[in-house]
């Protein structure tokens, strides 16, 4: 049996996927153990019910719009927020009604790859007499990728349509000790912002985008991945520096394939393109939990 293409996972300090199966996963974030749904865990768990009972919080879905977190009976109240540390990045975590806690651990692989590309671009932006490369992070959520990229030396433009997510991202930046001028914060619809940047003649060395399958902009703009991603990538092509740069496209729970991702990014121009899946390794197991599709476009200087 041949294994599908999976990008190597970069372990996060303090995070572990303890087990998964029967449509759920059991994870440790810092000192907090969470039990929450994951429709891609379509096999039987490896650990018994007593092991799963250690969860401090269990997510109970109440509708297709969300649910609530049920604390373990008799457990002491949990701190909110609590902190997850990854290298120099400090991320504040909170349980939300949408089963998320503010960080997607599978994205650590992209944070590391982005930092490596930023380092390789150094001769390019030095030749332009600029102090640091410019990175655009779209659908940037609570800003883990923005913080990591800024710490790697980029000036980051962080774009998200959610004001609560924007506040959370600023908290993460402050907790990680970023300078006030490390990130430009933009609460806006991603497609409309990119189109305005093209008209302004702005250029970026790198672009990250991790769009949801569907969503709404701050003024009610409707987004679906299948309808919007091709137009968005076409506009992103007009923002990239012509000599060198990179793009990372990832998405969870979307009905397409790594091959489609690879071919969409190939339309950005001649470059090295790799595509596959992101996945989380189960602790003390050979299993990998699928965590979304990803493609990376890299034009070396």
N, C-alpha and C positions, 0 to 999 in steps of 0.2 A: 504494500500500500504506500503510495506517495503522499507525503504531507503537503497541504496547500501552502502557498507563500504567506508567511507570517513575519512581520517586522519584529526584530528582537526587542524584548521588554527591558526598560531601564528601571531597576527596582527603586521604590520610594522608601526612604527610611520611615519606619513606623506604620507602613501599610502592609497588609497581607490578605490575600484571598484564601480563607480557611477551608472552604468547601463550597460546592455548588451542585445543583440538581433539583429535579422536580419543579423547575421554573423559578428557583430562588438562588440567592447567593448569600454566603456568610463571610463578612469582611471585618478586619480590624483596622480602624483609622486612629492612630495614636493609641490611647488607652481605652477606646470605645469600640465595642463589637456590635455590628449592625447586621440585621437580617432583612433583606428586601427582595422584591421580585426581579427576575431577569428571564425574559421569555426564551433566550438562547441557551439556557441551561436545560437541555431537553433529555437528560439522562438521569440515572439514579444517583443520589448523593453517595459519597464514599464513607462518610462518618455517620454515627448513629444519632438518634433523637436527643440523647443526653448531651452530646457535643453541641448540637444546634441550640440547646436550651440556654447556653451561656450568653446569648445575645442580650445586650443591654437595652437595645431598642429594636422592635420589629415593625416593619411597615405593613399597615392594613389598608388595602385598596378599598375605597368606598364607591368609586365611580370611575369612568374613563377620564375624568378631569383631575383625579388625585385621590388622596386618602389621608391617613393620620399615622403617627408613630405611637406604638404601644410599649411603654417601659416594662422591663422584666419585674415581676412581682417581688416586692421586698427590696428592690435595688435602691441604692442611694441616688438622689437627684444628680443628673449629669451637668457638668459645666456647659454653658452656652454663651458664646462659642467656645469650642476647644481648638487646639492648634495641631496641625500636621506640618512637620519640618522635612524639607527635601533639599539637601545641600544647604545653600544660603537662603532658600525660599521658605517663608513662613506663611502658611495658608490657614485662614480661619474657617472652621467648619460649623455648619448648622443643619439640623434636619429641616427639610422643606416639605410642603404638601405634595410635591411631585416626585418623591422618593430620592431626590438628589441631596447631597450634603455640601456642594460647592466646589468639588474637584472630581475630575475623571482620571483615575490613576493610569489608565492605559495611554493617556496622552504624554506621559513622561518620556516615552520613546521619541515623540516629536519635539519635545522641549530640548532634549539632548542633541538631536539631529540639527535643529535650528541653531543652537549654540555653535556647533561645529561649522556650519555654513557661514555664520557671522564671522568667525575667526578666519576662514578662508577668503572672505571678501575684503579683509583689511587692506591689501594693496590697492584695491579699486577705490575705496572711499578716501584713502590717504592721497591718492593721485588727484582726486577732485578737491583736495584741501578741505575736507569736511571732517569733523571730529569723530563721527560715528555713522554707521549705516542706518538707513531709515527702514523701519519695518511696519507694515500695516497688519493689524490683527482684527479680522472681521468676525462677527458673532462671538465676541470675546468673553462673554459670560462673566465669571468672577475673577478673571485676569491672571490665572496661574501662568499661562503661556506668555502674557505680557510682562509679568514680573521676571520670569526666567530669561526672556530675551533681553530685557533691559539690563539685568545683571550680567549677561554675556557681552554687553557693550553696545546694544542697539538703542536708537531713539525710537520709541514705539508710539504709533497712533492706534489707540484702543477704541474700537467701535462696537457698541451694542445698543439695542433698542430698548432695553429694560433699565429703568432708573434704579430699582432695587439692586439689580446685578451690578450696575455701575458703582453704587455706594459700597457694595461688598468688595469690588475690585480695588477701589481706593483704599479700603481697610487693609487688604492684603499687601498692597504696595507700601503702605506706611509700616505695617508689621515687619516687612522684609527690609526696611531701612532704605528704600529707594529715595533718591534726591527728588525734590519737587518738579524738576524739569526733565525727568527721565521718561515721562509718559504724557502724551496729549490725549485727553479724555473726550470722547465724542459720543453723545447719546443720539443715535440717528438710525434710520433705515440703511442697511448695508448697501443695497443696490443704488439707492439715490445718492448716498455719500460718494461711492466710487465714481458715479457718473459726473458729479460735481468736481471731484478731484481731477478727472480727465480734462474737463473744460478749463480748469485752472492751470493745467500743464504740470501738475505735481508728478513726481517720480518716486518710486520705492525700490529698495534693493531686495526686499522679501515681502511675501504676503502669506498670512496664515488664514485659513477659513475652515471652520468646523460648524457648518450650518445645521439647524434642526430640519427634520423632514418637513415640518410645516410650522408656521408662526405668524406673528403680527408685528408690524413696525410701530413706532410711537404714535403715529397718526392713523393707525388702523390698516396700514398697507399689508396686503396678503402675500405670504411667502409659501411656496411649496418647492421642495428640492427639485423635483422633476421639471417643473415649469421655469424655475428661476436660475438654476445653476449655470446653464450654458451661456445665457446673456450676461450673467455676472462675470464669468471667466473671460468672455470677450472684452468686457470693459477693463478687467484687471490686466489683460495683455497690454493695454495702452498705458498702464501705470508703471510697468517694469522698466528699470534701467536697461538700455540695449546691450551693454557689454557683459554683464553678469548678474545673476540673481537667482532667487528660488521661490517656489510656491509649494505649500502643503495644503492639500484638500483632504478632509476626513469627514465622516458622517456615520452616525449610529442609527440602526433600524431603518434603513432605506432600501427599497426593493430594486437594487441594481447589482453590479459586480465590479471586482477590481479591474477587469478588462475595460469596462466602460470608463472607470476613473482614469485609467492610463491613457485611453484614447482622447478623453476630454482635455487632459493636461498637455498631450502632445500637440494640440492645436495652438498652444501658446508660442510655439516656435522651436527651433532646433535646440535640444538639450538632452540631458540624461533624465529619463523618467522611470521610476520604479513604482509598483503598485502591489497591494496585498491587503492583509487584514491586520488590525491591531488585536492583541489578545492579552489576557491576564493569566499567568501561571498559578495553578492551585498549589498552595504550600504542601510540601512533602508528597507530591503527586506528579505524574507525568501529564496530567490533564491541562488543557488550555481552554479558557472561557473566551469565546469570540466577543470582541468589543468594538466592532465597527470596521468600515472599509477606509482605506487610506491610499493616497498617491502623492508622490514627491517629485517635483520638477526642479532640476538643478543645472544652471548654465555656469560653468566654472570660468573664472577670470583668465 
